[in-house]
Amino acid sequence: MTLPAPSPTGDIFFAFLSILLEGAPFILLGALISGVIDAWLPSGAMDRLLPKRAFPAILVSGLLGIIFPVCECAIVPVIRRLVQKGLPLGCAMTYMLSAPIVNPIVALSTWTAFMGRDPGLMTGSRLGMGYVIAVVAGLVAWRFRAGSILKDAVLAGMAAPAAGGGGGEKADHGRKFVQAMRTAQRDFLDVALYFVVGVAIASILKTQVFYRPSLQEGMALVAGNHWIAAPVLMVMAFVLSLCSTTDAFIIAADNLFPAVAKLSFLVFGPMLDLKLLFLYATVLKPRAVAGMAVFLFVAVYAAGFGMEALWPWLQTLTLMKP
């Protein structure tokens, strides 16, 4: 008896479920953290914890992922709540973009994936490049008014913080727990809808477009062209919508593309992919999402060219270490 041919529709469902099940737990985690922040974090607390001057505050915000590691699926509801609790917009943008890269879990997974292929250089370059781009994005966002970037619902939460979210009175922990769960439920449902739409589009492109044999045949030619190798992998990262804790294992197995193009894949994907495009839309206005997408693409592409010039020198330094 011959087995039936694989079903294209089945491939779509399999890809949809794999991305959905990978990301949904992190969205739930982010919603729960959002609820805790709403209920127990006093308004303005984040502002008091950061340096008063803009530049040092943004620099510190880019490193918060080391202490509070959150993947890209969970970061959006957390950022929305932190902004409403007083975190400056530039700091929020920096943390949102850097946390999925600059954190110990991603560092460990990247090191492990590239074991035997300059793991220290690839890991350090990924974290450093992600940090610098996130800081620059935060400095740019700092120059804009919150009203020109954030959606009206987020601005309304900033103007009128949730009742019971702070104050000097003794905390009624039972009431705050209920408030946290209600906030988590609301944020999860708001974000999950956009996430499912993004996952559906990503699964169709992943199975029906990006992995077509005719497209794969041209990959070898693309990989040898240093002008387009990185952008192609950045588009690939955008479509595949991988989690930042696992994407290194996917790209490390590739033997065609140069290391710097892989680095662009590892930096761009956690900052912007199909599912994130829809998740960002829950917090940012459409024009802000579009502007950020263009900025990130150009910034990662330009940084990749800079790293390409430095890469041989960095490899030499790595080999010189005892």
N, C-alpha and C positions, 0 to 999 in steps of 0.2 A: 504494500500500500504506500503510495506517495504522499508526502506531507503537503498540505496546502501552502501556497506562496504567502510570504509575509504580507500582512494587511497594512497599507499606508495609513489607514484610519487608526488601526491599532498602534502604529508607531507614534502617532500624534497623542493618543490617550496615554501611552506609556511615558512619553516625554513630559506631558502635562502633569501627570501624577508625580513623576520623579522630582520635577522642579517645585511643585506645590508642597509635597511632603518635606522637601529639604528646607524650604523657606518658611512655611507656616508656623512651626514651633518657635522660630526666632521672632516672628511678628507677635505671637502671643507673649513671648518673654518681654519684648519691647513694650507691649500694651500694659503688662503687669508693672513694669518699672515706671511707666508713665503714670499709672494709678497711684503708686507709692509716692512719686514726686508730687502729684497733685494734692494728696491728702496730708503728707507729713513735711514736705519741704516748704519753709516759710518763703513768702515772696521777697525777692531781692537777695536771697541767701547766696546764690551763685555769683552775683555781682560783688558781694563782700569777700568771697573766697579768692577772686581773681585780682591781679594787679590793677591799679586804677588807670594806668595809661593804656591806650589802645594797643600799641605794638607789643609790649610785654604780655598783655592779656591774651592776644591772639596766639603768640608763641606758646604760651602755657596751654591754651585750649587744644592746640595740635598734638599735645602729649597726653591728654586726658585718657586716650584709649589704652594707655599702658596700665592705668589704674582701673578704668571702667571699660573693659573690652566688650564692644558691641558690634555685631556684624551688620552689614548694610541693610538686611531685612528688618532688623529691630531698631535701627537708629532713628527712623523718621518719627514714629510716635514719641520717642524719648525727646527728640529735639523740639517737637511742637510744645510739649509740656514745659521743657526747660526755658524756652523763649517766653512763655506765658508767666513763668516764675521769675523773670528778670534777667536771664542770660542775654548779654548784648548780641545783636544780630551777627556781627562779624565773628564773634567767638563761637556762636552756634553753627555758622556755616563751616568754620574751620574744623570743629569737632565732628560735624556730620560727615565731612569728606575724609578726614584722617582716621577716625576711629576704626573703620573696617580694614585699614591697612596697618596703622601704627599700633599694634597690640601684640602681646606675647604669643597668643594662639596662632595668629597668622605668621609670625616670625618663625615659630617652630615648624609649622606645616611647610613653609617655603624652604627652610633649611633641609628638612627631610626629603622633600620632593626632588631637590637638586643635589642630593648627596652624590659626590663624585664628579660634579660639574660646577665647580666654583660656588658651593652653597653659601659661604659667607659673603662673597661679593654680590650674588644675586639677592640674598636676603637684605643685606645692608642697603643696596641700591634701591630695592623696592620700598623699604620703609623710609629712606631718605628722600627719594623722589616724591613719594606720596605726601610726606610731611611738607615739603617745600611748596608743592602745588596747592595743598590745602591752605597753607598760611597765606599765600598770594591771593587765593580766592576769598579768604576772610578779610584781608585788607581791602579788596575791591568792594565786598559787600558792606564794609563799615562805612563807606562813603555814600551809601544810599539810605533813604528813609525807609523805615520798616513798612510803611504803607505802600511803597512802590514795589515791594518784593513779596510780602506775606499776604496770604488770603484774608478776606474780611473776617472769617470765622476765627482765625488765629488772633487777629488784631482785637477782636471783641473779647477774647479770653485774657488778653494783656490788659485791656482797659478795666475789666471787671473780673478779677480772680474769683475762682470758685469759692463759694461760701464754706467756711470751716477749714480752709486750706492753710491758715496761719493764725497769727494773733498771739497775745501773751497769755491767754487763759489756759488752764490745764486741759490737756488733750483728752477727749472722750474717745478712747481707742476703738470702741465698738462702732461708733458713728464714723470715725475716720476709715475704718476697714470697709464699711459699706460704701463710703464715698470712693475709696480706692478701687473697689470692684466695679462700681458703676462707671467710673472713668475708664478703667481698663476695657470694659465691655464696649463702651462707646467708641473708643479709639481703635479697638480691634476690628469692629464692624466697618468703621469708616475706611481704614487702611486696607482691610482684606478685600473689599470690593475691587479697588484699583489693582491690588496685587493679582487677583485671579484673572482680570482682563489682561494684564501684562504677561502673565504666565501663559495664557492661551495663545497670544500672538507669538511669543517666543517659541513655544512648542511647535507651532505650525512652520515657522521659518527654520527652526532647527532641523526638522525631519523632512520637510518637503522642498526646501530651497537650498539651505547652506551645505548640506551633505550630498548633493547630487553628484554622481560620478563625473559629469562633464565639468563641474566646478572644481572638483578635487584634482582633476588632471592638470589644471592650470596653476595649482598651488606651487609646484616646483619652480615654475618660471617667476611667479610673484616673489617667492622667498629669496631669489637671487637678486632682486632689485631693491636696493636700500632705500629708495625714495618711497616705495609703496608697501614694503613688507610690514612695517609697523602699523600703518593705517588699516591694512587688511586684518591684522590680528586684533586691532582695537574694535573694528566692526564685528569680528568674530566674538570677542568678549561681550560686546553689547547684545548680540543675538542670543548667545548661549545662556546668559544670565546665571552664571555660576556663583556659588557662595565663595567669599574670600578665603574661607578656611580650607577649601578643597580645590580651588582653581589651579593652584600650582602643580598639583599632580596631573592635571589634564594637559597642560601646556609643556610640562617638563618631558613628557613622553615623545614630543615632536622632535624629529631629527632634521627637518628641512629649514626652519626659520632660524635666523641668528639670535644670539642671546639678548641683544638690545631690543629687538622686536618682541621677544617674549616678555621682556621687562615692561614694555608699553602695554601689553595685554594684561599683565598683573596689576598695573597701576590704574589703568582706565576702567576696567571691569567693575571693581568695587566702588568706584565713584559714580559710574553711569552705565546702566544697562536697561533693557526693556522694562523689567519689572520696577526698577527704581524710577524710571521716567514717570510711571503712573503713581508711584508712592510719593514722589516729590510734589506731584500735583495736588496732594492733600494738604500741603503746607504752603507752597509757593504759587504765585500767580503764573499763568501760562507764559507770559513774556519773560519772567524771571527764569523759569525752567528752560526756555529756549536759549536765553542768553548764557545761562550756566553750562548748558550742553555744548554750545559753540566754544565757550572759553576753555572747558576741560579738554575738548578734542584738540584744540590748537596748542594748549599748554603741554599736554602729554606728548604730542607730536614733536614740538620744539624741544622739550626736555629730552626726548629720546635721541634727537640728533646731537645734543650736547653730550649725552652719555656715550653715544657711538664714538665720538672723538676721544673721550676719556677712557673708554673701556680697555684698550691695550695697556695703557699706563696703570690702570687699576689692577688689571690682571698681574702685571709685573710686580706691583706692590704686594699683592696677595701671595705670590710665589716666593717673595723674599722673606716672608714671615717664617720664623723657626717652627 
